[in-house]
Amino acid sequence: MRKIVVQMCVSLDGFIEGPQGELDWHLVDEELHYHFNHQLSAMGAFLNGRVMYELMAQYWPTADQDPDAPAPVAEFARIWREMPKLVYSKSLQKADWNAEIVREVVPEEVRRLKEEPGGDLALGGVDLAAEFLRHGLVDEYRLYVQPIAIGGGKPLFPPGTARTSFRLLESRTFGNGVELLRYQCAQ
């Protein structure tokens, strides 16, 4: 059965973005970007909330057309365009680049999706991840802990998240100081 995997960068103090939505503190060098590409290219689909999808759609469809784009950036642009995407949104009217809009999280439909053949499913967007977690649908978290405290912003786990236990599956330190903590949800 396919797994639903939440893969996110997080500050040492637990935030996925700064108070104004800043992501400029993410340390994604060539080594880490190639790692992301390797992990994400094996996925069967990207499951994103509207905000995450729109953020990605602003840059990735044409990122490889820039002649100065580093090789891992150009590689990920191709991965992103070609990967099937489900965008969970009540308001989005149109989604391009191999994307389908899904209006709400229906646990039975997600469980059927997990039973389909193919690679695991990469879940992006902290609000969507919280909703999937509430329904017991998240199998794994891959957290890329950045060696920085940003002091505020959007937390990885929103207030009101139910107590949840995790089991460490893997840890890895990258050359830039980022630490991968890979956890299985104990459900």
C-alpha positions as CSV (number, residue, x, y, z in Angstrom):
1,M,0.0,0.0,0.0
2,R,1.2,3.5,-0.8
3,K,2.1,5.8,2.0
4,I,1.2,9.4,2.5
5,V,4.4,11.3,3.3
6,V,4.6,14.9,4.6
7,Q,7.9,16.3,3.5
8,M,8.7,19.8,4.9
9,C,11.4,22.2,5.9
10,V,11.0,23.3,9.5
11,S,12.9,25.8,11.6
12,L,14.5,24.6,14.8
13,D,11.7,26.4,16.7
14,G,9.0,24.5,14.8
15,F,7.8,26.9,12.0
16,I,7.4,26.1,8.3
17,E,7.3,29.8,7.2
18,G,8.0,33.1,8.8
19,P,5.3,35.6,10.0
20,Q,4.9,37.1,6.5
21,G,5.2,33.8,4.7
22,E,9.0,34.1,4.4
23,L,10.9,31.0,3.2
24,D,14.2,32.7,2.7
25,W,15.7,31.0,5.7
26,H,15.5,27.5,4.0
27,L,19.0,26.2,3.5
28,V,18.7,24.2,0.3
29,D,22.0,23.7,-1.3
30,E,22.9,21.4,-4.2
31,E,23.3,18.3,-2.0
32,L,19.9,18.8,-0.3
33,H,18.2,19.7,-3.6
34,Y,19.4,16.6,-5.3
35,H,18.2,14.6,-2.2
36,F,14.7,16.2,-2.5
37,N,14.7,15.4,-6.3
38,H,15.5,11.8,-5.6
39,Q,12.9,11.5,-2.9
40,L,10.1,13.3,-4.8
41,S,10.8,11.8,-8.3
42,A,9.9,8.4,-6.8
43,M,6.5,9.6,-5.6
44,G,3.2,8.6,-7.4
45,A,1.6,12.0,-7.0
46,F,1.8,15.3,-5.1
47,L,-1.2,16.1,-2.9
48,N,-1.3,19.9,-2.2
49,G,-3.5,22.5,-0.7
50,R,-4.3,25.5,-2.8
51,V,-1.7,27.7,-1.2
52,M,1.1,25.2,-1.7
53,Y,0.0,24.5,-5.3
54,E,-0.2,28.2,-6.1
55,L,3.3,28.8,-4.6
56,M,4.8,26.0,-6.6
57,A,2.9,27.0,-9.8
58,Q,4.4,30.5,-9.7
59,Y,7.9,29.2,-10.2
60,W,8.4,25.6,-11.2
61,P,6.6,25.3,-14.5
62,T,9.3,27.3,-16.3
63,A,12.2,27.2,-13.8
64,D,14.3,25.1,-16.2
65,Q,14.0,27.6,-19.0
66,D,16.4,30.0,-17.2
67,P,19.8,29.3,-18.7
68,D,21.4,30.1,-15.3
69,A,19.2,27.6,-13.4
70,P,21.3,25.2,-11.4
71,A,21.1,21.6,-12.5
72,P,19.0,20.4,-9.5
73,V,16.5,23.3,-10.0
74,A,16.1,22.4,-13.7
75,E,15.7,18.7,-12.8
76,F,13.0,19.5,-10.2
77,A,11.1,21.7,-12.7
78,R,10.7,18.7,-14.9
79,I,9.7,16.4,-12.0
80,W,7.1,18.9,-10.8
81,R,5.5,19.4,-14.2
82,E,5.3,15.7,-15.0
83,M,4.1,14.5,-11.6
84,P,0.3,14.0,-11.2
85,K,-1.0,16.5,-8.7
86,L,-4.2,16.6,-6.6
87,V,-5.0,20.1,-5.4
88,Y,-7.4,20.2,-2.4
89,S,-9.3,23.4,-2.6
90,K,-12.9,24.7,-2.3
91,S,-12.1,27.9,-4.2
92,L,-9.5,27.2,-6.9
93,Q,-11.2,27.2,-10.3
94,K,-8.4,26.0,-12.5
95,A,-5.3,23.9,-12.1
96,D,-2.7,23.3,-14.8
97,W,0.4,21.1,-15.2
98,N,-1.1,17.7,-14.7
99,A,-3.2,18.7,-11.8
100,E,-6.8,17.8,-10.7
101,I,-8.8,19.8,-8.2
102,V,-10.4,17.9,-5.3
103,R,-12.9,19.9,-3.3
104,E,-12.6,18.2,0.1
105,V,-10.7,15.5,2.0
106,V,-12.9,12.4,2.0
107,P,-11.1,9.7,4.0
108,E,-12.5,6.8,2.1
109,E,-11.4,8.3,-1.2
110,V,-7.9,8.9,0.2
111,R,-7.7,5.3,1.4
112,R,-8.7,4.1,-2.0
113,L,-6.0,6.3,-3.5
114,K,-3.4,4.7,-1.2
115,E,-4.5,1.3,-2.4
116,E,-3.8,2.1,-6.1
117,P,-0.5,1.0,-7.6
118,G,2.4,3.4,-7.8
119,G,4.8,5.4,-5.7
120,D,4.0,7.0,-2.3
121,L,2.0,10.2,-2.2
122,A,3.8,13.5,-1.2
123,L,1.6,15.7,0.9
124,G,2.4,19.4,0.9
125,G,0.8,22.2,2.9
126,V,0.6,22.4,6.6
127,D,-3.1,22.9,6.8
128,L,-3.8,20.0,4.5
129,A,-1.4,17.9,6.5
130,A,-3.2,18.7,9.7
131,E,-6.5,17.7,8.2
132,F,-5.0,14.4,6.9
133,L,-3.5,13.8,10.3
134,R,-6.9,14.3,12.0
135,H,-8.3,11.6,9.8
136,G,-5.4,9.2,10.5
137,L,-4.3,9.4,6.9
138,V,-0.6,10.5,7.3
139,D,1.9,7.6,7.4
140,E,5.2,9.4,7.6
141,Y,6.8,12.8,8.2
142,R,10.1,13.7,6.6
143,L,11.2,16.9,8.4
144,Y,14.2,18.8,7.3
145,V,15.1,20.7,10.4
146,Q,16.9,24.0,9.5
147,P,19.6,25.2,11.9
148,I,17.8,28.5,12.6
149,A,15.2,29.8,15.0
150,I,12.9,32.3,13.3
151,G,10.9,33.3,16.3
152,G,7.4,33.1,14.9
153,G,5.3,32.3,11.8
154,K,3.2,29.3,10.8
155,P,3.8,26.3,13.0
156,L,4.4,22.8,11.6
157,F,1.5,21.6,13.9
158,P,-1.3,24.1,14.2
159,P,-2.8,24.8,17.6
160,G,-5.4,22.2,18.4
161,T,-3.5,19.4,16.8
162,A,-4.3,16.2,18.8
163,R,-1.6,14.5,20.7
164,T,0.2,12.2,18.3
165,S,3.1,9.8,18.7
166,F,5.8,9.2,16.2
167,R,8.5,6.6,15.8
168,L,11.9,7.7,14.4
169,L,12.8,5.7,11.3
170,E,15.9,7.6,10.1
171,S,18.0,10.6,10.8
172,R,20.6,12.1,8.6
173,T,22.7,15.3,8.7
174,F,23.5,17.1,5.5
175,G,26.7,19.1,4.9
176,N,24.9,22.4,5.4
177,G,23.7,21.5,8.9
178,V,20.1,20.5,7.9
179,E,18.9,17.4,9.8
180,L,16.5,15.0,8.3
181,L,14.2,13.4,10.9
182,R,12.0,10.8,9.3
183,Y,9.1,9.6,11.5
184,Q,6.4,7.1,11.2
185,C,3.0,8.1,12.6
186,A,2.0,5.8,15.4
187,Q,-1.7,5.2,14.6
